[in-house]
Amino acid sequence: MHKLPSNISGERLIKAIAKLGYELDHQTGSHIILRQNKSPFRRLTIPKHKELARGTLRAIIRRAGLTREEF
């Protein structure tokens, strides 16, 4: 298993997820909501923090339908 980076920011994760076909839907406070523009039309909520916790990052990757290796 690959280790997840421990210092990835919300902004950096948003840029990486955008390459998978996710687009900005809206923002509520410090949370960015992205929506996938093709089927299965998943929706992700990403906190716009300087550094994401590993558990939060792992959960977002799982919700995006990716494995750690694919990420």
N, C-alpha and C positions, 0 to 999 in steps of 0.2 A: 504494500500500500504506500502511496505517496503521501508525504506530509503536506498539509495545507500551509500556505504562507501565514505568518502570524502578524504581519503589519500591513495588510491590504486595507485601503480606505474604501468608503462607500462610493466615492466618485470613480475610483479605479475599477471597482466591481461593476458599476453601471456601464462603463465603457466596454468592458469585456463581455457583459451580457448582451449589450446592444449588437454585437457582432453575430449573435445567434438569432437575430430577428425580433428582438424586443424593442418596443418604442415607449417613450414617455407618455403615460396616460394622464397623471396629475401628481401633485405634491400636497401632502398634508403635514404641516409643520416641518420636521426634519426627516420625514419619510417620503421617499420617492416611490411611486407606484408605476411599474412597467407592465405593459401588456404585449403578449406575443401576437404578431401580425399574421400568423398562419395557424392552421389547426395544430394542436388542440387548444389554442387561445388561452394559454396559461397567464396568470397574473402574479407578479412578484412585488413584494414590498421590501425596499432596501433602505436601511437607515443611512442618512448622510452624515456619518461620523468619520473622524480622522482615522480611527482604527477599529475594525470589526472584530468581535470576539470569534474564536474558532468555531464554537457551537453555532453561532448565528450564521457564519459563512457556510458551514456544513449544511445547515437547514435550507439556506437559499439555493445552494447547488442542487440539493435533492429536489426541491420544488421546481427547479428549472428542468428537471428530467435528465440531469447529468450525473456521471460518476466522478469521483475525485480524479481519476486518471484523465478523463475527458476534459475536465476543467483545467 
